[in-house]
Every structure is written in structure tokens, then in C-alpha cells.
Amino acid sequence: MAFNQVIRWPAWYYGPGGSSAIFNSLEEVPEGWFCYDDRDKVVEPGAPPLPDSPDSWAGHSKASLIMALRKAGHKIHANYSPRKLFELAVETGSIPGYGKPSE
């Protein structure tokens, strides 16, 4: 999401398969859904994972990691790298399919 973008709720969000829906808050927005300006970041099911880059880590975009952490109620810093966000999400069990590491 753009830093200077203001979102007013309810808002349209776009997801895989050309789907779209109106949501009343960020907490309602499913992982992998994006606002109008970022709709080109929607990843279709079966698409190859994103390569590691300044905007993604382990196949997860920075935006989706931030959304997963916020949805789970975790505070994050906007300047965290995608790797740091991914590690935090795995550590806290915020990403489906990744659990807390066994101790």
C-alpha cells in the first residue's frame, strides 16, 4: 500500500481470480487481497512464489506479511525488511502453514 494513501472504509479490495469485495476494516481483508492502487500485486493460485527481493521474502510479499502480522495483533515497524517480517510472522504463527518452531 502506498505510504501517502488514505483509505476510507468501507473500501473495495481485489483478490485472486478477478474477485473483489467491499470490506469495512483492514481486519476483514483476507491475506493476498489488495486495494485498487495495489491490485496488480494479487498473486493467482498456483503462481510461482515471489523471489526474494526488497519487497518479498520466502514467496510472501512485504504487504501480505504486514497484513498477516497486523491481523494477528502484532505491532511492527514499517522499516522492517521482508526477511525480518517473515521471521516474526513464523515465530508468532501469523502465516497459515507455518507454525511456531519447535523447541
N, C-alpha and C positions, 0 to 999 in steps of 0.2 A: 504494500500500500504506500502511496506517495506520502512523504512527510508533511507536506502542507495541505493535504486533502482533508476536508471536513466532511464527515459522514453524518447525515441526519437520518434518524430512524423513524419509521420503517425504511428499509433500503433493499434494492434489488441486488441479488448475488447470483453468480453464474457458476455452474458445476460441470462435471464430465458429461459427455453425450449430448451437449447442447441444452442441458437442463438449466432452468432458472427459477428462482423463487424469491418471495419477499420475506425478510426476517425483521423482527422487532428489536434485536440487540445482537451484539457480537457473539455472545454466548450461544445463541441459537444457530449460528452459521456452522455447517459441517466442515470438517477438515478437507482441504482441497478445493473449497469454493472461494471465489474472489469477487470483489466489487467490479463495477463496469470498467473502470480505468485499467484494472489489472486482469481482465478476463482472458487475455492471451496466455496467462500463466497456468490455466487449468490443464491438468495432466489427465489424459484419457486412460481408462483402464487398459492394462496390457502394454502401455507405452514403456520404453526402456527408462530406467531410473536416471535422474539428473546426474551429470558428472559432478565431482567435487569442484567447487569454484567459490568465488567470493559470495555468491548468492545461494549456495546449496551445499549440503553435506550428506553423504550416505544415501543419496537418492531423495532427500527431502529438501524442499525449498526453505529458505530462511523465513519467509512469510508463514508457511504452514507450521513450522516449528514454533514460531512465536504464538500463533493462534492456538496450537495444542497446549502450550505451557500456560497461556492466559486462561484457557478454558478449564484447566485443572487448578486454577487459582494461584499460580506461582508468579512471583514478581521477577521481572527480567530487566536487564539494561539494554537499550536499543543498540548499543555499540558492541554487543556480544557477537562473536563470529558464528557462522553457521555450525562449525565444529563444536564450539562451547555450548550452543543451544541444543544441539543433538545430544551431547553428553549429559546435559542437565535433564533433557526430556527422557532419556533412557534411565538415568539414575532415579527419577521420580515416577517412572511408569506412565508418562503422559502420552506416549505413542502406542497405539494398538499394535500388538505383535512383538513389542519389546517389553520385557519385564525388568524389574529391578535385578541387578546382578546378584547371583547367589554368593553368600558369604561363608 
